[in-house]
Amino acid sequence: MKITKKDILSFKKMSGDNNKIHYDEKYAKKFFFKKPIVHGVNLAVKGIFAFLKKKKKKIVIEDIKIKFKNFTYIYEEIKIKIIKNKIIIYSDLNEKVEIDISIQSLQKKKITYNQSRFKNLKKNNYKNLINSELIDQLIFISYYIGTIKPGNGSLIHQIYINFNLRNTKDKKIKFKKKTKTIYIIQYLKNCFQVEIISSKLVPFNEVKKKEKNPTKYLKFISNKKILIFGPSSDVAKRLNKIFKNKFLIYNHSFKIDFENPIIKKIEFIKMEKKIKKITPNFIFYLSSPFIYNGNKNNKKLLKFYNVIYVSYFKNILEVVKKNNFQCKVFYPSTFALNRQKEFKRLECYLIAKRKGEELCKSSKFNKIAFFFRLPQLISRSNYNILGYYEGKDLKVLDRYFKRFIK
């Protein structure tokens, strides 16, 4: 199953959830996911519908706990697994949503008033759910969090709903600030007691300060040519900032499909033509997808990383070597390889980066390729959900660039 852009806009219209992270590419680019992501509640509702279809009798959901574990991109392939009263929504990459449900069989006549009011939800999807206004509550939560508080740039991390016919007095929404960016929202309505944990994301804005000329050491080699792979990365932006008036800078981008991670012939031809046309003095290989948790048993993720960090990089080196270009290639590795036990969760990523380093050290390429184990950097890739970006200022890159250029 895939959530399309059309699905996103349809859910936005139905729910009133106008959170721009779900449909505005320019806005979503400011955050760590970099592209629009699917409404979490939309996924949760689809999971609940799949659960209800397996029930032969009509049920009441007494308790439901929804944990949103990872974001989902538009068009990302997702699956739904049901184990007793647990729903898991996942992709080959990671788990997205986990839902725990407590149910009870009741006579429909006791709560006939408690039915979903959304006309554009197909009734057969929730016909086995007696208290189907639960779906209304979920959709209201999406609206409130995405449009009212915290509003644009917010994420839902957890939803807990308890249904009890004795809860007859509605209570207004309480909005509590737990930390600078984490909020707890509570209310009671139509027998549903609700608690939500949400956060307001902090956009990544590079601090623009006047700096002393960081390129004095480049005076003697000005007007050389740089080719950057992965020009949209935050590292590439720093590179552009310090070299733009000293070097001729060229960019090249490519795409690898996660579902079918191969280097297409046309992509190789484009890359080869670009290098031959420019004949760069320096190549910076900064292409990188989002860094996901994953151990070596996640073969699909491992293959994906190997194609980007090893195979494509090797193709670049082969082109440079074959044509005898006087060119040096910069390969950014990671400090995490020095502390692998601490970063065991990133095993797939580290395996691929290690292979990239081995290419640089090989007798075939060690005169043209150079790797640097960069520290964790303040960038969109290193966002802490507590509301800050982890790592060192991007200015620390300057000394690595200096060592490489010299």
C-alpha positions in Angstrom: 0.0 0.0 0.0 1.2 3.5 -0.8 -0.1 6.9 0.3 -0.2 9.2 -2.7 -0.2 12.9 -2.9 -3.8 12.7 -3.9 -4.5 10.8 -0.6 -2.6 13.4 1.4 -4.7 16.2 -0.1 -7.9 14.2 0.4 -7.2 13.6 4.1 -6.2 17.2 4.5 -9.5 18.4 3.2 -11.5 15.9 5.2 -9.8 16.4 8.5 -8.9 20.1 8.2 -5.4 19.3 9.2 -3.4 22.0 7.4 0.0 21.2 8.8 2.4 22.1 6.0 4.9 19.3 6.7 2.4 17.0 4.9 2.0 18.8 1.6 4.3 21.8 1.2 7.7 20.8 -0.1 9.4 24.1 0.6 8.2 24.1 4.2 9.0 20.4 4.8 12.5 21.0 3.5 13.3 23.0 6.7 13.1 19.9 8.9 15.0 16.7 9.3 12.7 14.6 7.0 13.4 17.2 4.2 10.3 16.1 2.2 6.5 16.0 2.9 5.5 13.1 5.2 2.2 11.2 5.6 -0.3 12.2 8.3 0.2 9.8 11.2 -3.5 9.6 12.0 -4.3 8.7 8.3 -2.0 5.6 8.7 -3.5 4.8 12.1 -7.1 4.9 10.8 -6.1 2.6 7.9 -4.6 0.2 10.4 -7.7 0.2 12.5 -9.9 -0.5 9.4 -7.7 -3.5 8.6 -8.1 -4.7 12.2 -11.9 -4.3 12.0 -12.2 -6.3 8.8 -10.9 -9.3 10.6 -13.5 -9.2 13.3 -16.6 -11.3 12.7 -18.6 -9.8 15.6 -19.3 -6.2 16.4 -17.0 -4.8 19.0 -16.3 -1.8 21.3 -12.8 -0.4 21.5 -12.3 0.3 25.2 -8.7 1.4 25.1 -6.4 2.3 22.2 -2.7 3.3 22.4 -1.1 4.6 19.3 2.7 5.1 19.1 4.1 6.9 16.0 7.6 5.5 15.8 8.9 6.7 12.5 7.8 9.1 9.7 6.5 7.8 6.3 7.2 9.5 3.0 4.6 9.9 0.3 4.7 6.9 -2.1 6.7 4.8 0.4 5.6 1.2 0.3 3.9 0.2 3.7 2.3 -2.9 5.1 -0.1 -3.7 7.9 0.4 -6.7 10.3 -2.1 -7.7 12.9 -1.1 -9.9 15.8 -4.1 -10.5 18.1 -5.0 -7.1 19.4 -1.9 -5.4 18.1 -1.5 -3.6 14.8 1.9 -2.9 13.3 2.3 -0.6 10.3 5.7 -0.9 8.7 7.9 -0.8 5.6 11.0 -2.7 4.7 12.9 0.1 6.2 11.4 0.3 9.7 8.2 0.2 11.9 6.0 3.3 11.4 3.0 2.9 13.8 2.3 0.5 16.6 -1.3 0.3 17.9 -2.5 -1.7 21.0 -6.2 -2.2 21.3 -8.4 -3.5 24.2 -11.9 -4.6 23.0 -15.2 -5.7 24.4 -18.4 -7.0 22.8 -21.5 -5.0 23.7 -25.0 -4.6 22.4 -25.2 -2.1 19.7 -28.4 -0.5 21.1 -26.6 0.7 24.2 -24.5 3.3 22.3 -26.2 3.8 18.9 -25.6 7.6 19.2 -21.9 7.1 19.2 -21.4 6.6 15.5 -18.9 8.3 13.1 -20.2 11.4 11.4 -17.7 11.5 8.5 -19.7 10.9 5.4 -16.6 10.5 3.2 -15.3 7.5 5.3 -16.7 4.3 3.7 -19.1 2.9 6.3 -18.1 -0.7 5.5 -14.6 0.1 6.8 -15.9 0.5 10.4 -19.2 -1.4 10.4 -17.9 -3.8 13.1 -17.0 -0.9 15.4 -20.0 0.0 17.6 -18.4 3.1 19.1 -17.2 4.3 15.7 -17.0 7.9 16.9 -13.5 6.9 18.0 -12.6 7.5 14.3 -14.0 11.1 14.6 -11.8 11.6 17.7 -8.7 10.5 15.9 -9.4 12.8 12.9 -10.2 15.7 15.3 -6.8 15.1 17.0 -5.0 15.4 13.6 -6.9 18.6 12.9 -6.2 20.1 16.4 -2.5 19.3 16.6 -1.8 20.2 12.9 -3.8 23.3 12.7 -4.5 24.8 16.2 -1.9 23.7 18.7 1.0 23.3 18.3 0.1 23.9 14.6 2.3 24.0 11.6 5.5 22.0 12.1 4.1 19.7 14.7 4.3 15.9 15.2 2.1 13.5 17.1 4.2 11.0 19.1 1.5 9.1 21.0 -2.3 9.0 21.4 -4.2 7.2 24.2 -8.0 7.0 24.1 -10.2 5.4 26.7 -13.9 4.8 26.1 -16.2 4.6 29.2 -20.0 5.2 29.2 -19.7 6.6 32.7 -17.6 9.5 31.4 -20.6 11.7 30.8 -19.2 15.2 31.6 -17.2 16.7 28.8 -14.0 18.6 29.8 -12.3 21.3 27.8 -8.9 20.7 26.1 -6.0 21.1 28.5 -2.7 22.1 26.8 0.4 21.5 29.0 3.9 22.4 28.0 6.2 19.6 29.3 9.5 20.9 27.8 10.4 23.7 25.5 8.9 21.7 22.5 7.0 18.7 24.0 3.3 19.1 24.9 0.6 17.0 26.5 -3.0 17.6 25.4 -5.9 16.1 27.3 -9.7 16.3 27.0 -12.9 14.4 27.6 -15.7 14.3 25.1 -18.6 11.9 24.4 -17.3 9.2 26.7 -13.8 9.4 25.2 -11.0 10.3 27.5 -8.0 11.4 25.4 -4.3 12.1 26.0 -1.9 13.1 23.3 1.9 13.7 23.3 3.0 16.1 20.6 6.0 18.3 19.7 6.6 21.5 17.9 9.6 21.0 15.5 12.3 23.5 15.3 13.3 24.3 11.7 16.9 24.2 10.7 18.2 27.6 9.9 21.9 28.0 9.4 23.2 30.8 11.6 24.3 33.6 9.3 27.2 35.4 10.9 29.9 37.5 9.4 33.1 35.5 9.4 36.7 36.3 8.7 37.7 35.1 5.3 38.0 31.3 5.8 39.8 30.8 2.4 43.0 32.8 2.8 44.9 29.6 2.4 43.4 29.1 -1.1 44.8 32.2 -2.7 47.5 30.3 -4.5 45.1 27.8 -6.0 42.1 30.0 -7.0 40.0 29.3 -10.2 40.3 25.5 -9.9 37.2 23.4 -10.5 35.1 21.6 -7.9 32.4 19.1 -8.7 30.0 18.4 -5.8 27.8 15.2 -5.7 24.9 15.9 -3.3 24.7 19.7 -3.6 21.6 20.0 -1.5 23.2 18.7 1.7 24.1 21.0 4.6 27.8 20.0 4.2 27.6 21.1 0.5 26.2 24.4 1.5 29.1 25.1 3.8 31.5 24.1 1.0 29.8 26.6 -1.3 30.0 29.3 1.3 33.7 29.1 1.8 34.8 28.3 -1.8 32.3 30.2 -4.0 34.5 33.1 -4.8 37.7 31.1 -5.2 36.7 28.0 -7.2 34.4 27.2 -10.2 31.8 25.1 -8.5 29.7 22.5 -10.4 26.9 20.3 -9.0 25.6 16.8 -9.9 22.6 15.0 -8.4 21.3 11.5 -8.9 18.5 9.3 -7.4 18.5 5.7 -6.2 15.1 4.1 -5.7 14.9 2.4 -2.3 12.6 -0.3 -3.6 14.9 -1.1 -6.4 18.4 0.1 -5.5 20.4 -0.1 -8.6 22.6 2.3 -10.6 20.8 2.7 -13.9 22.9 2.9 -17.1 21.5 6.3 -17.9 22.6 7.6 -14.5 26.1 6.3 -15.0 26.3 7.9 -18.5 25.2 11.2 -17.1 27.8 11.1 -14.3 30.6 10.1 -16.7 29.7 12.8 -19.2 29.7 15.4 -16.4 33.1 14.5 -15.1 34.6 14.4 -18.6 33.1 17.7 -19.5 34.2 19.5 -16.4 37.5 17.7 -15.7 37.4 18.8 -12.1 40.4 19.3 -9.9 38.5 18.2 -6.8 35.4 16.1 -6.4 33.4 16.1 -3.1 31.2 13.0 -2.8 28.5 14.4 -0.4 25.5 12.4 -1.6 23.6 10.8 1.3 20.0 9.7 2.0 18.4 10.0 5.4 20.3 7.9 8.0 18.0 5.3 9.4 18.4 2.8 12.3 19.0 -0.7 11.0 21.2 -3.7 11.8 22.9 -5.9 9.2 19.9 -8.2 9.1 18.0 -5.4 7.3 19.2 -6.6 3.9 17.2 -4.1 1.9 18.6 -1.1 3.8 22.1 -2.5 3.7 21.8 -2.9 -0.1 20.5 0.6 -0.5 23.4 2.1 1.5 26.0 0.0 -0.3 24.7 1.3 -3.7 25.0 4.9 -2.6 28.1 4.9 -0.3 30.1 2.2 -2.2 29.0 1.3 -5.7 28.2 4.8 -7.1 31.3 6.2 -5.4 33.4 3.4 -6.9 32.0 4.3 -10.4 33.2 7.9 -9.9 36.7 6.7 -9.0 36.8 4.4 -12.0 36.0 7.2 -14.3 38.7 9.5 -12.8 41.2 6.6 -12.9 40.4 5.5 -16.4 40.8 9.0 -17.9 43.9 9.9 -15.9 42.4 13.1 -14.6 44.5 15.1 -12.1 41.8 15.0 -9.6 41.4 14.4 -5.8 38.2 12.9 -4.4 36.8 13.8 -0.9 34.8 11.0 0.8 33.1 12.0 4.1 33.0 9.1 6.5 31.8 9.2 10.1 33.2 9.5 13.6 30.7 6.8 14.6 33.1 4.2 13.2 35.4 5.1 16.2 32.5 4.2 18.6 30.7 1.4 16.9 29.3 -0.2 20.1 27.6 3.1 20.9 26.1 3.4 17.5 25.1 -0.3 17.0 21.7 0.9 15.9 23.3 2.4 12.7 25.0 -0.9 11.7 23.9 -0.8 8.0 25.1 2.7 7.6 28.5 2.0 9.3 29.1 -1.2 7.2 28.6 0.8 4.0 30.8 3.7 5.2 33.6 1.2 6.2 33.5 -0.2 2.7 33.8 3.3 1.3 36.9 3.9 3.4 38.4 0.6 2.2 38.0 1.8 -1.4 39.9 5.0 -0.6 42.7 2.9 1.0 42.9 0.4 -1.8 46.1 0.4 -3.9 44.0 1.2 -7.0 42.5 4.4 -5.6 44.6 5.6 -2.7 46.3 8.3 -4.7 43.0 9.9 -5.8 40.5 9.2 -3.0 40.7 10.5 0.6 38.3 9.8 3.4 37.7 11.9 6.5 35.8 10.8 9.6 33.7 13.9 10.2 32.2 14.7 13.6 28.5 14.9 14.2 27.4 18.2 12.7 24.5 20.6 13.4 22.4 19.9 10.4 18.9 18.7 9.4 20.1 15.1 9.8 20.9 15.5 13.5 17.7 16.7 15.1 16.8 15.8 18.7 13.1 15.6 19.2 13.5 17.7 22.4 14.0 20.7 20.1 17.6 21.2 19.2 20.2 20.1 16.6 23.0 18.0 17.9 26.6 18.2 16.9 29.3 20.7 16.1 29.0 23.9 14.1 29.4 23.3 10.3 32.5 25.6 10.5 34.5 22.7 11.8 34.4 21.3 8.3 36.7 24.1 7.1 39.8 22.4 8.6 38.9 19.1 6.9 38.5 20.9 3.5 41.8 22.7 4.1 43.7 19.4 4.7 42.1 17.9 1.6 42.7 20.9 -0.7 46.4 21.2 0.3 
